[in-house]
């Protein structure tokens, strides 16, 4: 059976995880779910291991088990819950999965909101073409009608697979919730180059502005141009907007990894105020990123910026970012 779920309050639930393994020295939970517990190790009763945690009733996240303690720091050795048939698959070929897919167990509590904007509907679809530019794959999306603006979104492979940005754009435009946007989605080559390029890199920003933005063929002003990304991609989006507000008048930052570039973005926010609107979000299970994102919100508000900020009941996960991308576009450009 899957984890047992018991509602204990209108907005709270109790979740019990169970695993059978007579030979294991220890079994521990891994993933964002561990933010809800002091100790992720399950308690043993004979060959049965159990762990009960309390959680918000709208939680959606993924998790794994790790065996014998020494595996807890190596995600490649984590394994799914055999009692839970609900799976989430990170496909092979992503910057962080390389040649093999990674499968996780999905946990969705009773009040988890249904996916609204990131699932395909029977609506007119835009065209996605694959370009080679700046030594990488770049996906270019054209809406089914004349574009009025532009989205630049980092980590293009992730946002055309597990977090389908073209589907989000199709649905929002068909519902007349945002103006039609073209989009440019550059890929990250590998982990090392991603960390180098997205960490407030002036040369990468030059490439984005001079070589990649023109691929969309859209002459949009900064008020109709959004630069976006998640985690370190969110940092790159913030940096791009602060350095080139003449190009990017809107910054959409999903779970910004501010600790990866200590003080770099904060110093630029304090240095001068530029004409940029902001959307920030972060998951309540994101541990070391939760308070830095709250602090960034406070700093932007103190500097007088227009900002929309949201927290979602989950972790550092594309299964949330595929929807919060729509939240951000609605906040910045919604009609």
ZITA-V963157 format. One record per residue. N is the residue number from 0. RES is the residue in three letters. OMEGA is omega in degrees with one decimal (* if undefined). Layout:
BEGIN
[[N | RES | OMEGA] [N | RES | OMEGA]]
END
This chain:
BEGIN
[[0 | UNK | 177.3] [1 | UNK | 174.8] [2 | UNK | 177.7] [3 | UNK | -175.1] [4 | UNK | 179.1] [5 | UNK | 176.5] [6 | UNK | -178.0] [7 | UNK | 176.9] [8 | UNK | -179.2] [9 | UNK | -177.3] [10 | UNK | -179.5] [11 | UNK | 178.3] [12 | UNK | 175.6] [13 | UNK | -176.5] [14 | UNK | 177.5] [15 | UNK | 177.1] [16 | UNK | -179.2] [17 | UNK | 178.2] [18 | UNK | 179.7] [19 | UNK | 177.8] [20 | UNK | -177.7] [21 | UNK | -173.9] [22 | UNK | -174.6] [23 | UNK | 172.8] [24 | UNK | 176.0] [25 | UNK | 173.9] [26 | UNK | -179.4] [27 | UNK | 171.8] [28 | UNK | 176.1] [29 | UNK | -178.1] [30 | UNK | -175.5] [31 | UNK | -179.2] [32 | UNK | -177.4] [33 | UNK | 175.7] [34 | UNK | -178.3] [35 | UNK | -174.0] [36 | UNK | 176.5] [37 | UNK | -177.4] [38 | UNK | -177.1] [39 | UNK | -176.7] [40 | UNK | 178.1] [41 | UNK | 177.5] [42 | UNK | -173.9] [43 | UNK | 172.0] [44 | UNK | -173.6] [45 | UNK | 178.0] [46 | UNK | -177.1] [47 | UNK | 177.2] [48 | UNK | -178.6] [49 | UNK | 174.5] [50 | UNK | 178.0] [51 | UNK | 178.9] [52 | UNK | 172.4] [53 | UNK | -174.4] [54 | UNK | 171.7] [55 | UNK | -173.0] [56 | UNK | 176.9] [57 | UNK | -178.6] [58 | UNK | 167.6] [59 | UNK | -179.7] [60 | UNK | 173.9] [61 | UNK | 179.4] [62 | UNK | 176.4] [63 | UNK | 166.8] [64 | UNK | 172.5] [65 | UNK | -173.4] [66 | UNK | 168.1] [67 | UNK | 170.3] [68 | UNK | -175.5] [69 | UNK | 179.4] [70 | UNK | -170.9] [71 | UNK | -179.5] [72 | UNK | -177.7] [73 | UNK | -174.2] [74 | UNK | -179.4] [75 | UNK | -179.8] [76 | UNK | 175.1] [77 | UNK | -179.8] [78 | UNK | -174.4] [79 | UNK | 176.0] [80 | UNK | -177.0] [81 | UNK | 179.8] [82 | UNK | -177.7] [83 | UNK | -178.0] [84 | UNK | -177.1] [85 | UNK | -175.3] [86 | UNK | 171.1] [87 | UNK | -172.5] [88 | UNK | 168.1] [89 | UNK | -172.1] [90 | UNK | 173.4] [91 | UNK | 176.3] [92 | UNK | 175.6] [93 | UNK | -178.7] [94 | UNK | -175.8] [95 | UNK | 177.8] [96 | UNK | 179.2] [97 | UNK | -171.1] [98 | UNK | -177.2] [99 | UNK | 177.8] [100 | UNK | 176.1] [101 | UNK | -176.4] [102 | UNK | 179.4] [103 | UNK | 170.9] [104 | UNK | -178.6] [105 | UNK | 174.6] [106 | UNK | 177.2] [107 | UNK | 179.8] [108 | UNK | -166.3] [109 | UNK | -176.2] [110 | UNK | 176.7] [111 | UNK | -176.1] [112 | UNK | 177.8] [113 | UNK | 173.5] [114 | UNK | -175.6] [115 | UNK | -170.9] [116 | UNK | -173.2] [117 | UNK | 174.6] [118 | UNK | -175.1] [119 | UNK | 175.0] [120 | UNK | 176.8] [121 | UNK | -177.8] [122 | UNK | 174.4] [123 | UNK | -176.8] [124 | UNK | 174.4] [125 | UNK | -179.4] [126 | UNK | 175.1] [127 | UNK | 176.3] [128 | UNK | -178.2] [129 | UNK | 178.2] [130 | UNK | 169.5] [131 | UNK | -177.8] [132 | UNK | 179.8] [133 | UNK | 175.6] [134 | UNK | -176.8] [135 | UNK | 170.9] [136 | UNK | 175.0] [137 | UNK | 176.1] [138 | UNK | -179.8] [139 | UNK | -178.7] [140 | UNK | 173.7] [141 | UNK | -177.4] [142 | UNK | -178.0] [143 | UNK | 175.2] [144 | UNK | -175.7] [145 | UNK | -178.0] [146 | UNK | 176.9] [147 | UNK | -178.5] [148 | UNK | -172.7] [149 | UNK | 171.8] [150 | UNK | 170.2] [151 | UNK | -171.4] [152 | UNK | -177.4] [153 | UNK | -176.9] [154 | UNK | -172.1] [155 | UNK | -179.0] [156 | UNK | 177.7] [157 | UNK | -175.9] [158 | UNK | 169.0] [159 | UNK | 179.5] [160 | UNK | -173.1] [161 | UNK | 175.6] [162 | UNK | -164.4] [163 | UNK | -179.0] [164 | UNK | 177.8] [165 | UNK | 177.1] [166 | UNK | 177.7] [167 | UNK | -179.0] [168 | UNK | 177.3] [169 | UNK | -175.3] [170 | UNK | -179.6] [171 | UNK | -179.7] [172 | UNK | -179.7] [173 | UNK | 178.7] [174 | UNK | -178.5] [175 | UNK | -179.4] [176 | UNK | 174.1] [177 | UNK | 172.4] [178 | UNK | 178.0] [179 | UNK | -178.4] [180 | UNK | 161.2] [181 | UNK | -179.0] [182 | UNK | 174.0] [183 | UNK | -173.8] [184 | UNK | -179.6] [185 | UNK | 179.5] [186 | UNK | 168.1] [187 | UNK | -172.8] [188 | UNK | -179.9] [189 | UNK | -175.2] [190 | UNK | -176.8] [191 | UNK | -179.3] [192 | UNK | 177.2] [193 | UNK | 179.3] [194 | UNK | -180.0] [195 | UNK | -173.1] [196 | UNK | -172.8] [197 | UNK | -177.1] [198 | UNK | 176.5] [199 | UNK | -174.8] [200 | UNK | -175.5] [201 | UNK | -179.5] [202 | UNK | 177.7] [203 | UNK | 177.8] [204 | UNK | 177.5] [205 | UNK | 179.1] [206 | UNK | 179.9] [207 | UNK | -175.5] [208 | UNK | -172.3] [209 | UNK | -172.7] [210 | UNK | -173.0] [211 | UNK | 179.1] [212 | UNK | -179.8] [213 | UNK | -179.4] [214 | UNK | -178.4] [215 | UNK | -179.0] [216 | UNK | -177.1] [217 | UNK | 176.9] [218 | UNK | -177.8] [219 | UNK | 176.0] [220 | UNK | -177.7] [221 | UNK | -179.9] [222 | UNK | 179.1] [223 | UNK | 178.9] [224 | UNK | -177.8] [225 | UNK | 170.6] [226 | UNK | -168.2] [227 | UNK | 175.2] [228 | UNK | 179.2] [229 | UNK | 178.7] [230 | UNK | 178.1] [231 | UNK | 173.3] [232 | UNK | 174.9] [233 | UNK | 174.9] [234 | UNK | 179.1] [235 | UNK | 177.9] [236 | UNK | 178.6] [237 | UNK | 179.3] [238 | UNK | -179.2] [239 | UNK | -178.8] [240 | UNK | -179.1] [241 | UNK | -178.7] [242 | UNK | -177.5] [243 | UNK | 177.3] [244 | UNK | 175.1] [245 | UNK | 178.7] [246 | UNK | -174.1] [247 | UNK | 179.2] [248 | UNK | -178.4] [249 | UNK | 178.6] [250 | UNK | -179.7] [251 | UNK | -171.5] [252 | UNK | 179.3] [253 | UNK | 176.8] [254 | UNK | -177.2] [255 | UNK | -179.2] [256 | UNK | -175.8] [257 | UNK | -179.8] [258 | UNK | 179.6] [259 | UNK | 179.3] [260 | UNK | -169.6] [261 | UNK | 172.9] [262 | UNK | -173.3] [263 | UNK | -179.1] [264 | UNK | -179.1] [265 | UNK | 179.1] [266 | UNK | 179.3] [267 | UNK | 176.5] [268 | UNK | -178.0] [269 | UNK | -173.0] [270 | UNK | -179.2] [271 | UNK | 177.7] [272 | UNK | -177.6] [273 | UNK | -176.7] [274 | UNK | -178.6] [275 | UNK | 171.3] [276 | UNK | -170.4] [277 | UNK | 164.6] [278 | UNK | 176.6] [279 | UNK | 169.8] [280 | UNK | 177.7] [281 | UNK | 178.7] [282 | UNK | -179.1] [283 | UNK | 176.9] [284 | UNK | -172.6] [285 | UNK | 169.9] [286 | UNK | -173.5] [287 | UNK | 178.4] [288 | UNK | -174.8] [289 | UNK | -177.7] [290 | UNK | 175.2] [291 | UNK | 177.4] [292 | UNK | 174.4] [293 | UNK | 178.7] [294 | UNK | 178.0] [295 | UNK | 176.0] [296 | UNK | -179.0] [297 | UNK | -179.4] [298 | UNK | 179.7] [299 | UNK | 177.8] [300 | UNK | 178.6] [301 | UNK | 179.9] [302 | UNK | 173.8] [303 | UNK | -179.2] [304 | UNK | 169.2] [305 | UNK | -173.4] [306 | UNK | 168.7] [307 | UNK | -176.7] [308 | UNK | 179.1] [309 | UNK | 171.3] [310 | UNK | -179.0] [311 | UNK | -176.3] [312 | UNK | -179.2] [313 | UNK | -176.6] [314 | UNK | -176.1] [315 | UNK | -161.5] [316 | UNK | 177.0] [317 | UNK | 179.8] [318 | UNK | 169.2] [319 | UNK | -176.2] [320 | UNK | 178.7] [321 | UNK | 176.1] [322 | UNK | -177.3] [323 | UNK | 170.2] [324 | UNK | 177.5] [325 | UNK | 177.4] [326 | UNK | -179.4] [327 | UNK | 179.1] [328 | UNK | 176.9] [329 | UNK | -179.6] [330 | UNK | -174.7] [331 | UNK | -172.5] [332 | UNK | -172.3] [333 | UNK | 178.0] [334 | UNK | *]]
END
